[in-house]
């Protein structure tokens, strides 16, 4: 596909007019790369029909097999992230293509796409790559309103930062996001973060960070829990705590391993679903703590395998030291799992209700987490009650609500002008 000549692929784009004859707003989403979780939202917006949607990808990473540096293994998703919506691959002209640096994505074709596309709004995901700024400049030049999105609920990363760096980060984040007419937030935590930065609430719209609830519900209904347990060599009546994430320091897997050992709950097991640089050290630590016989390492689990992992477990634990949102929380709750998350996990603001469908504990709080494990792992009745509450909560946090938020944001941006 040559630069400047684009053919829309994926779903056949609908007519620009709605069934009632009213012209639908044309929205271009500019994405750095293909994100598995975003596909369900794009499909929902296409089915919803209120927007004429096209997604422009600056890289096809995520749709093609490749080594994930955090997982440490070659990843090839077994569910397609490109079906069900209109998309275009914009040629990347970077001399060193990749997602790791600012100039790793250099897609000059975005300029002509935005110039000639007659879009009513441009939704730019991220701003840490050169192509985002090409899109920003093109939209500003054409007088097209820009929508930005953020899932961050704090300016702090998982590592320590000095006060002056936080002030500088706050300043630059405010200046950049000010270029957007409307700001879409993934959680109420990120909503409040933007208010704290000085943005007016009437410019901020909540668009819930979601997964494909219907797909997860269907897949969960087909799981044979006892058969999965048998493969894991875990008794059907045992209690299982699950960690489902990359085995990286900021995800806090070592905290969970230590808390599980301290909890000392009889007939309980800990399962790690995921891979990464910490795997060997975690295996060694489990042996030192004398709990290796009750810990399982499943390695990287593909999308179609995850419903079985959740349904064969009893509690999801996400002890991240930094987590803008944490979509594994959505997945687990849809599958009927109560959750225990650290207070650095963005999903806690809207999804986790303390003592009702889950728990929130201080990041790094090993003893606090151990106390939670002591409380819930031995109590099958409580786990069932909280799991049902978790599933109920997810009925109103889905791609439908995400689409509602994006439509509201586009309408607000278009009404407000450029």
C-alpha positions as CSV (number, residue, x, y, z in Angstrom):
1,X,0.0,0.0,0.0
2,X,1.7,3.2,-1.1
3,X,1.9,6.3,1.0
4,X,-1.1,8.6,0.5
5,X,-3.2,5.9,-1.0
6,X,-5.3,4.1,1.6
7,X,-7.8,1.3,1.3
8,X,-10.1,0.7,4.2
9,X,-9.9,-3.0,5.3
10,X,-11.8,-5.1,7.9
11,X,-15.5,-4.6,8.1
12,X,-17.2,-2.9,5.1
13,X,-17.8,0.7,6.2
14,X,-21.4,1.6,6.5
15,X,-23.0,4.5,4.7
16,X,-22.3,7.9,6.3
17,X,-26.0,8.3,6.8
18,X,-27.9,6.6,9.7
19,X,-31.1,4.6,9.0
20,X,-33.1,7.8,9.7
21,X,-31.2,9.7,7.0
22,X,-29.2,11.8,9.4
23,X,-25.5,12.0,8.6
24,X,-23.4,10.2,11.2
25,X,-20.2,11.9,12.5
26,X,-17.1,10.5,10.9
27,X,-14.5,9.5,13.4
28,X,-10.8,8.6,12.8
29,X,-9.1,6.8,15.5
30,X,-5.3,6.9,15.3
31,X,-3.6,4.0,17.1
32,X,0.1,3.4,17.5
33,X,-0.4,-0.4,17.0
34,X,-3.0,-3.1,17.1
35,X,-4.3,-3.7,20.6
36,X,-6.2,-6.9,21.3
37,X,-8.5,-5.4,23.9
38,X,-9.5,-2.4,21.7
39,X,-11.0,-4.6,19.0
40,X,-14.2,-5.3,20.9
41,X,-14.7,-1.6,21.5
42,X,-14.3,-0.9,17.8
43,X,-16.6,-3.7,16.8
44,X,-19.2,-2.4,19.3
45,X,-19.0,1.1,17.9
46,X,-19.4,-0.2,14.4
47,X,-22.4,-2.3,15.3
48,X,-23.8,0.6,17.3
49,X,-24.0,2.7,14.1
50,X,-24.0,6.1,15.6
51,X,-20.5,6.9,14.3
52,X,-18.9,6.3,10.9
53,X,-15.6,4.8,12.3
54,X,-12.2,4.2,10.7
55,X,-9.2,3.1,12.7
56,X,-5.7,4.0,11.4
57,X,-2.9,1.9,12.6
58,X,0.7,3.2,12.6
59,X,2.1,-0.3,13.1
60,X,0.6,-3.8,12.7
61,X,2.4,-5.0,15.8
62,X,-0.1,-6.9,17.9
63,X,-1.8,-8.4,14.8
64,X,1.4,-10.2,13.7
65,X,3.4,-12.8,15.7
66,X,6.3,-11.4,17.5
67,X,8.3,-11.6,20.7
68,X,6.8,-9.6,23.6
69,X,9.8,-8.2,25.6
70,X,7.8,-8.3,28.9
71,X,6.5,-11.8,28.5
72,X,9.8,-13.0,27.1
73,X,8.2,-15.3,24.6
74,X,6.8,-15.2,21.1
75,X,3.2,-14.1,21.2
76,X,0.6,-14.9,18.5
77,X,-2.9,-14.1,19.6
78,X,-5.4,-16.8,18.7
79,X,-8.4,-14.4,18.4
80,X,-8.4,-11.8,15.6
81,X,-8.1,-8.1,16.6
82,X,-8.9,-6.9,13.1
83,X,-12.4,-8.3,12.4
84,X,-15.6,-6.4,12.6
85,X,-14.6,-2.8,12.0
86,X,-13.0,-0.6,9.3
87,X,-9.3,-0.1,9.6
88,X,-6.3,1.0,7.5
89,X,-2.6,0.3,7.9
90,X,-0.7,3.6,7.3
91,X,2.9,2.9,6.1
92,X,5.6,3.5,8.7
93,X,8.6,5.3,7.2
94,X,10.8,5.2,10.3
95,X,14.4,4.2,9.8
96,X,14.2,2.2,13.0
97,X,10.6,1.1,13.2
98,X,9.2,0.0,16.6
99,X,7.2,1.0,19.6
100,X,10.1,1.7,21.9
101,X,11.1,5.2,20.8
102,X,9.5,8.5,19.8
103,X,10.7,8.2,16.1
104,X,9.9,4.5,15.9
105,X,6.6,5.4,14.4
106,X,6.8,7.9,11.6
107,X,3.7,7.7,9.4
108,X,3.6,10.8,7.1
109,X,0.6,9.3,5.3
110,X,-1.6,10.3,8.3
111,X,-1.4,13.9,7.0
112,X,-3.1,13.2,3.7
113,X,-5.5,10.7,5.3
114,X,-6.7,13.4,7.7
115,X,-6.6,16.2,5.1
116,X,-8.7,14.3,2.6
117,X,-10.8,12.1,4.8
118,X,-13.6,14.6,5.7
119,X,-13.5,13.5,9.3
120,X,-15.6,15.3,11.9
121,X,-13.2,14.4,14.8
122,X,-9.9,12.7,15.3
123,X,-9.3,10.5,18.3
124,X,-5.6,10.1,19.0
125,X,-4.5,7.3,21.3
126,X,-1.3,8.3,23.0
127,X,1.2,11.1,22.2
128,X,4.6,9.5,22.9
129,X,5.4,8.8,19.2
130,X,6.1,11.1,16.2
131,X,3.0,10.0,14.2
132,X,0.7,11.2,16.9
133,X,2.1,14.7,16.4
134,X,1.6,14.4,12.6
135,X,-2.0,13.6,13.3
136,X,-2.3,16.5,15.8
137,X,-0.8,18.9,13.3
138,X,-3.0,17.7,10.5
139,X,-6.2,17.9,12.5
140,X,-5.3,21.4,13.8
141,X,-4.5,22.6,10.3
142,X,-7.8,21.3,9.0
143,X,-9.8,22.6,12.0
144,X,-10.9,19.2,13.1
145,X,-11.5,18.7,16.8
146,X,-9.2,16.3,18.6
147,X,-10.1,13.8,21.3
148,X,-7.4,12.4,23.6
149,X,-7.8,9.5,26.0
150,X,-6.0,8.6,29.2
151,X,-6.2,5.7,31.7
152,X,-3.7,7.2,34.1
153,X,-5.1,7.8,37.6
154,X,-1.8,9.1,39.0
155,X,1.3,10.9,37.6
156,X,3.5,8.5,39.5
157,X,5.0,5.4,37.8
158,X,5.8,2.2,39.6
159,X,9.3,3.6,40.4
160,X,10.1,6.5,42.7
161,X,10.1,10.0,41.1
162,X,11.3,13.3,42.5
163,X,9.0,16.2,43.2
164,X,10.5,18.3,40.4
165,X,10.0,15.5,37.9
166,X,6.4,15.1,38.9
167,X,5.9,18.9,38.6
168,X,7.5,18.8,35.1
169,X,5.3,15.8,34.1
170,X,2.2,17.6,35.3
171,X,3.1,20.7,33.3
172,X,3.8,18.9,30.0
173,X,0.8,16.6,30.4
174,X,-1.5,19.6,30.9
175,X,0.0,21.4,27.9
176,X,-0.3,18.4,25.6
177,X,-3.8,17.3,26.6
178,X,-5.0,21.0,26.3
179,X,-4.7,20.5,22.6
180,X,-7.7,18.2,22.8
181,X,-11.2,19.5,22.6
182,X,-12.5,16.6,24.6
183,X,-10.7,14.2,27.0
184,X,-12.0,10.6,27.3
185,X,-11.1,8.8,30.5
186,X,-11.2,5.1,31.2
187,X,-12.1,5.3,34.9
188,X,-13.4,7.7,37.5
189,X,-9.9,7.7,38.9
190,X,-8.5,9.1,35.6
191,X,-11.4,11.5,35.5
192,X,-10.4,12.9,38.9
193,X,-6.8,13.0,37.8
194,X,-7.7,15.3,34.9
195,X,-9.7,17.5,37.2
196,X,-6.7,17.8,39.5
197,X,-4.6,18.8,36.5
198,X,-6.9,21.8,36.0
199,X,-9.3,20.6,33.2
200,X,-12.9,21.6,33.4
201,X,-15.3,18.7,34.0
202,X,-17.4,19.6,31.0
203,X,-14.5,18.7,28.7
204,X,-14.1,15.2,30.3
205,X,-16.2,12.2,29.3
206,X,-16.0,8.8,31.0
207,X,-15.6,5.9,28.5
208,X,-15.3,2.8,30.6
209,X,-12.2,0.6,29.8
210,X,-13.8,-2.7,28.8
211,X,-13.4,-6.1,27.3
212,X,-15.8,-8.2,25.2
213,X,-18.2,-9.1,28.0
214,X,-20.4,-11.3,25.8
215,X,-17.4,-13.4,24.5
216,X,-16.0,-13.9,28.0
217,X,-19.5,-14.9,29.3
218,X,-19.9,-17.5,26.5
219,X,-16.5,-19.0,27.0
220,X,-16.8,-19.2,30.8
221,X,-20.0,-21.2,30.4
222,X,-18.2,-23.9,28.5
223,X,-15.3,-24.5,31.0
224,X,-15.0,-27.8,32.7
225,X,-13.5,-26.6,36.0
226,X,-12.6,-30.0,37.3
227,X,-10.9,-31.0,34.1
228,X,-8.7,-27.9,34.2
229,X,-7.9,-28.5,37.8
230,X,-6.8,-32.1,36.9
231,X,-4.4,-30.7,34.4
232,X,-2.9,-28.5,37.0
233,X,-2.7,-31.4,39.5
234,X,-4.8,-29.4,41.9
235,X,-7.7,-31.1,43.9
236,X,-11.2,-30.1,42.9
237,X,-12.0,-29.0,46.4
238,X,-8.9,-26.8,47.0
239,X,-8.9,-23.0,47.0
240,X,-6.9,-21.3,44.3
241,X,-5.5,-17.8,44.2
242,X,-4.6,-16.6,40.7
243,X,-2.0,-14.2,39.4
244,X,-2.7,-13.4,35.7
245,X,-0.2,-10.9,34.3
246,X,3.4,-10.6,33.1
247,X,6.0,-11.7,35.6
248,X,7.6,-8.3,35.9
249,X,8.6,-6.3,39.0
250,X,5.9,-3.7,38.8
251,X,3.2,-6.3,38.7
252,X,4.1,-7.4,42.2
253,X,4.2,-11.2,41.8
254,X,6.8,-11.6,44.5
255,X,4.5,-9.8,47.0
256,X,1.8,-12.3,46.3
257,X,4.1,-15.3,46.6
258,X,5.3,-14.0,50.0
259,X,1.7,-13.2,51.2
260,X,0.6,-16.7,50.2
261,X,3.3,-18.3,52.2
262,X,2.5,-16.1,55.2
263,X,-1.2,-16.8,55.0
264,X,-0.6,-20.5,55.5
265,X,-4.2,-21.5,54.4
266,X,-4.5,-25.3,54.3
267,X,-5.6,-27.0,51.0
268,X,-4.8,-23.8,49.0
269,X,-2.8,-23.3,45.9
270,X,-1.3,-20.3,44.0
271,X,-1.3,-20.2,40.2
272,X,0.8,-17.9,38.1
273,X,-0.6,-17.5,34.6
274,X,2.0,-15.5,32.6
275,X,5.6,-15.3,31.8
276,X,8.4,-12.9,32.2
277,X,11.8,-12.1,33.6
278,X,10.9,-13.0,37.2
279,X,9.8,-16.5,36.6
280,X,13.1,-18.2,37.6
281,X,13.5,-16.1,40.8
282,X,9.9,-16.8,41.7
283,X,10.4,-20.5,41.3
284,X,13.5,-20.3,43.5
285,X,11.7,-18.2,46.1
286,X,8.8,-20.7,46.3
287,X,11.3,-23.5,47.0
288,X,12.9,-21.4,49.7
289,X,9.5,-20.7,51.3
290,X,8.8,-24.4,51.2
291,X,5.6,-23.9,49.2
292,X,6.8,-25.1,45.8
293,X,4.4,-28.1,45.9
294,X,1.4,-25.7,46.1
295,X,2.5,-23.2,43.4
296,X,1.9,-23.7,39.7
297,X,3.5,-21.7,36.8
298,X,1.4,-22.0,33.7
299,X,3.5,-19.8,31.4
300,X,2.1,-17.5,28.8
301,X,-1.6,-18.2,28.2
302,X,-3.3,-17.2,25.0
303,X,-6.6,-15.4,24.8
304,X,-8.7,-18.5,24.2
305,X,-7.1,-20.3,27.2
306,X,-7.8,-17.6,29.8
307,X,-11.5,-18.3,30.5
308,X,-10.5,-21.7,31.7
309,X,-7.8,-20.2,33.9
310,X,-10.2,-17.9,35.6
311,X,-13.0,-20.4,36.0
312,X,-10.7,-23.0,37.5
313,X,-9.6,-20.4,40.1
314,X,-11.3,-18.9,43.2
315,X,-9.7,-15.4,43.6
316,X,-7.8,-13.1,41.3
317,X,-5.0,-11.1,42.9
318,X,-3.4,-8.1,41.1
319,X,-0.8,-6.7,43.5
320,X,0.6,-4.2,41.0
321,X,2.8,-1.3,42.2
322,X,1.5,0.6,39.2
323,X,-1.4,-0.2,37.0
324,X,-3.3,2.4,35.0
325,X,-6.3,0.1,34.9
326,X,-5.9,-3.7,34.8
327,X,-8.3,-5.4,32.3
328,X,-7.6,-8.8,33.9
329,X,-9.9,-7.5,36.6
330,X,-12.7,-7.1,34.1
331,X,-12.1,-10.6,32.7
332,X,-12.0,-12.3,36.1
333,X,-15.1,-10.6,37.3
334,X,-17.1,-11.5,34.2
335,X,-16.0,-15.1,34.9
336,X,-17.4,-14.9,38.4
337,X,-14.2,-14.4,40.4
338,X,-13.9,-12.0,43.4
339,X,-10.7,-9.9,43.2
340,X,-8.0,-8.5,45.4
341,X,-6.2,-5.6,44.0
342,X,-3.6,-3.1,45.2
343,X,-4.5,0.6,45.7
344,X,-2.4,1.4,42.6
345,X,-4.8,-0.5,40.2
346,X,-7.1,1.8,38.3
347,X,-9.9,-0.7,38.1
348,X,-10.5,-0.4,41.8
349,X,-12.2,3.0,41.4
350,X,-15.2,1.7,39.6
351,X,-15.2,-2.1,39.7
352,X,-14.0,-3.3,43.1
353,X,-16.4,-2.8,46.0
354,X,-14.6,-3.6,49.3
355,X,-16.0,-6.7,50.9
356,X,-18.8,-7.1,48.3
357,X,-17.0,-8.3,45.2
358,X,-13.4,-7.9,46.2
359,X,-10.7,-6.2,48.3
360,X,-8.3,-3.3,48.0
361,X,-5.0,-3.4,49.9
362,X,-1.9,-1.1,49.9
363,X,0.6,-1.8,47.2
364,X,3.5,-3.7,48.7
365,X,1.4,-4.6,51.7
366,X,2.3,-8.2,52.0
367,X,0.8,-8.7,55.5
368,X,-2.5,-7.0,54.5
369,X,-2.7,-9.2,51.4
370,X,-1.9,-12.3,53.6
371,X,-4.8,-11.3,55.8
372,X,-7.2,-11.2,52.8
373,X,-6.1,-14.6,51.7
374,X,-6.7,-16.0,55.2
375,X,-10.2,-14.5,55.2
376,X,-11.4,-15.6,51.8
377,X,-9.6,-18.7,50.7
378,X,-11.0,-21.0,53.4
379,X,-14.6,-19.7,53.0
380,X,-16.2,-21.2,49.9
381,X,-19.6,-19.6,50.6
382,X,-18.1,-16.1,50.8
383,X,-16.2,-16.7,47.5
384,X,-19.4,-17.8,45.8
385,X,-21.3,-14.8,47.1
386,X,-18.6,-12.3,46.1
387,X,-18.1,-13.9,42.8
388,X,-21.8,-13.5,41.9
389,X,-21.6,-9.9,42.9
390,X,-18.5,-9.5,40.7
391,X,-20.4,-10.9,37.7
392,X,-23.4,-8.6,38.4
393,X,-21.1,-5.5,38.5
394,X,-19.8,-6.1,35.0
395,X,-23.3,-5.9,33.5
396,X,-22.9,-2.2,33.2
397,X,-19.2,-1.9,32.4
398,X,-18.9,-3.2,28.9
399,X,-18.2,-2.1,25.3
400,X,-21.7,-0.7,25.2
401,X,-20.9,1.9,27.9
402,X,-17.5,2.6,26.2
403,X,-19.3,3.3,22.9
404,X,-21.7,5.6,24.7
405,X,-18.8,7.5,26.1
406,X,-17.0,7.9,22.7
407,X,-20.2,9.0,21.0
408,X,-20.9,11.6,23.7
409,X,-17.3,12.8,23.4
410,X,-17.5,13.1,19.6
411,X,-20.8,15.0,19.8
412,X,-19.4,17.3,22.4
413,X,-16.3,18.0,20.3
414,X,-18.2,18.6,17.1
415,X,-20.7,20.9,18.8
416,X,-17.9,22.8,20.4
417,X,-16.1,23.3,17.1
418,X,-12.3,23.1,16.6
